[in-house]
Amino acid sequence: MIIWIDGDACPNKIKELIFRTAIRLNICAYLVSNHLSAIPPSPYIKYVQVPQGFDQADNYIMQHVKKNQLVITNDIILADRVVRENALALNTRGKLYSANNINQILAIRNLNETLRESGMISSKESSLSAMDIKNFANIFDKIITQLMKNS
């Protein structure tokens, strides 16, 4: 089992939770980003630094992700690509993207982007709360447990 982390926008508290879980359960986790990131010393945690540029981390993840692996990302377009490869995509607030919901989520994202560009709404997302972290941890644990059962 492999966990892929889209590291450029992943909050540190979420990364730390993923790292602790990977080490505790001996699961390989790859942090992929285009800026230098610290990772704990562990044979189960790997860091991949990709070149600067648009979607470099996303493209690296998509070149390597396999069916039934887990990708942690807040990027809905990457989540869509992941779901189409029959892998799992989870955002840092605990929202699991699936074939059943990704088209609707993508449509809402596109609408919101249009509204932001026209100045009708702001792009400020609220900061990650303790409840968001707890929600992520609960869903993440369920997914990991299910993936371990299936492997």
C-alpha positions, -999 to +999 in steps of 0.1 A: +000+000+000+012+035-008+000+069+003+008+098-020+007+133-005+003+164-028+026+183-005+026+218-018-007+227-001-010+200+025-011+215+060+017+204+084-008+189+109-022+166+082+013+156+070+023+148+106-008+126+111-001+108+079+036+103+088+028+089+122+003+065+107+027+054+080+054+047+105+031+029+130+016+007+103+047+003+081+030+019+051+050+037+025+041+074+021+055+097-005+055+135+000+056+151-035+062+188-037+082+215-056+096+231-025+118+216+001+099+198+029+110+182+061+101+146+067+107+124+097+136+098+094+119+066+085+123+040+058+085+044+052+085+081+045+099+093+011+103+128-002+102+136-039+110+171-049+098+179-084+109+209-105+091+243-101+062+247-124+025+243-128+012+208-119+046+192-116+037+174-084+003+164-098+019+150-129+045+131-109+018+115-087-003+106-118+027+089-134+032+067-103-001+062-086-017+027-090-052+014-086-064+014-049-036+036-037-045+067-017-037+103-027-041+132-002-049+164-021-069+195-020-066+199-058-100+188-072-086+185-107-059+161-094-086+142-074-106+138-107-076+123-124-069+100-095-105+087-093-104+081-131-073+058-124-093+038-098-073+052-070-086+070-039-084+107-034-090+124+000-088+160+008-073+174+040-107+181+055-117+144+052-137+146+019-134+114+000-137+119-038-153+091-057-167+083-091-201+090-075-193+126-065-163+139-084-183+153-114-205+174-091-176+186-070-157+195-102-187+214-116-190+234-083-153+241-084-155+254-119-186+276-111-168+290-080-137+298-101-158+317-126-175+336-097-141+344-082-127+356-115-157+379-119-153+393-083-186+379-071-171+358-044-137+358-026-113+330-028-104+329+009-108+294+024-112+291+061-082+278+080-080+242+091-099+237+124-095+210+150-128+195+138-114+194+102-083+175+115-104+151+135-127+145+105-097+139+083-082+115+109-114+095+112-119+091+074-082+085+068-082+057+095-112+040+079-097+041+044-063+028+056-080+000+076-101-010+045-070-009+022-050-030+046-078-056+047-079-057+009-042-061+004 
